[in-house]
Amino acid sequence: MADIATKGRSRPKAAPSPWKQKKRKPSKGGSGVPSLNGKWAYLFIAPFVIMFLIFGLLPVLYSTNLAFYQYDPLSLSQTWVGWDNFKFVLADETFWISLGNTFEIWALSTFPQMLMAIGFAAILRSRFLRGKTFWRTILLVPNITSVIAVAIIFGQLFGRDYGMINNVIGFFGFPHIDFVENSFASHVAVAVMITWRWVGYNSLIFLASMLAIPDELYESASLDGAGAWKQFTNVTLPGLKNTITFVLIVGTIGGLQVYAEPLTLAGTQDGGSSHQLSTLTMYLYNETFINMKYGYGAAIGILITIIVLIISAINFLVTRRVASEDKR
């Protein structure tokens, strides 16, 4: 009887496995591409790959090879010199002056810029601020302004004899400051240009990170009796750890590529009478295209790349350590 009862009933179907792909029925009729499989992806990424190979990878390989030669642009001849170009660069005092100038300008512009950007982001996040879209747009305007226009305007502001800043200083009876010949003052002037241009952009980055912090954390801190400053130091700043690291990495890479601002302020490719405004990129351009030392310039470019890699590795280690502390 049990067998007869079992035969009368149908066995329940097993649940479909989520790991098995369903077979698609071929579409009937219609024109066009029958299916978009992986082969089409190569077609879409081909323009980028071709452009990268022609204008990215090949110049890097050629420059690396050229760094071991002495190249004569008139006769188009190359003479093998081995590591001599690197030895000459490391023995050149101008290289170390340019390196020091670059890092000093980077320090004077990056850290004040980050503090100002965090402050502006905190103001923009305030619920009492009106016209938030307007102020966010205003902060982004300096970033889309031409670098040359910014450098020319600030060059007029920091002029030695007729600059607006020196006019104000002279009005109060203080002597004028030479923002070109004075090494530290010139670095401050360049740092002000960079800060004015990028502080709004970084403010929006910090603002986006602040808006991602849950409001429940601020409500809990408020219930515990924390004021605005305590909420900022105990809730906002810990939530900005990764963003601060990101802005620091991007600012470091950009700081090693400063060119237009010191060039416009100095007025010469060599960075002034004592190379007080010479940066690594200015030194590279001057030796390569002004003095026509192409192999020497290629060696400078490789050394700059090594410096960037070292700094990026340090930033990566710091980032990984911060991330591991957050997981604990």
Secondary structure by P-SEA (a helix, b strand, c coil): caaaaaaacccccccccccccccccccccccccccccaaaaaaaaaaaaaaaaaccaaaaaaaaaaccccccccccbbbbbcaaaaaaaaacaaaaaaaaaaaaaaaaccaaaaaaaaaaaaaaacccccaaaaaaaaaaccccccaaaaaaaaaaaacccccaaaaaaaaaccccccccccaaaaaaaaaaaaaaacaaaaaaaaaaaaaaccaaaaaaaaaacccaaaaaaccccccaaaaaaaaaaaaaaaaaaccaaaaaaacccccccccccccaaaaaaaacccccaaaaaaaaaaaaaaaaaaaaaaaaaaaaaaaaaaac
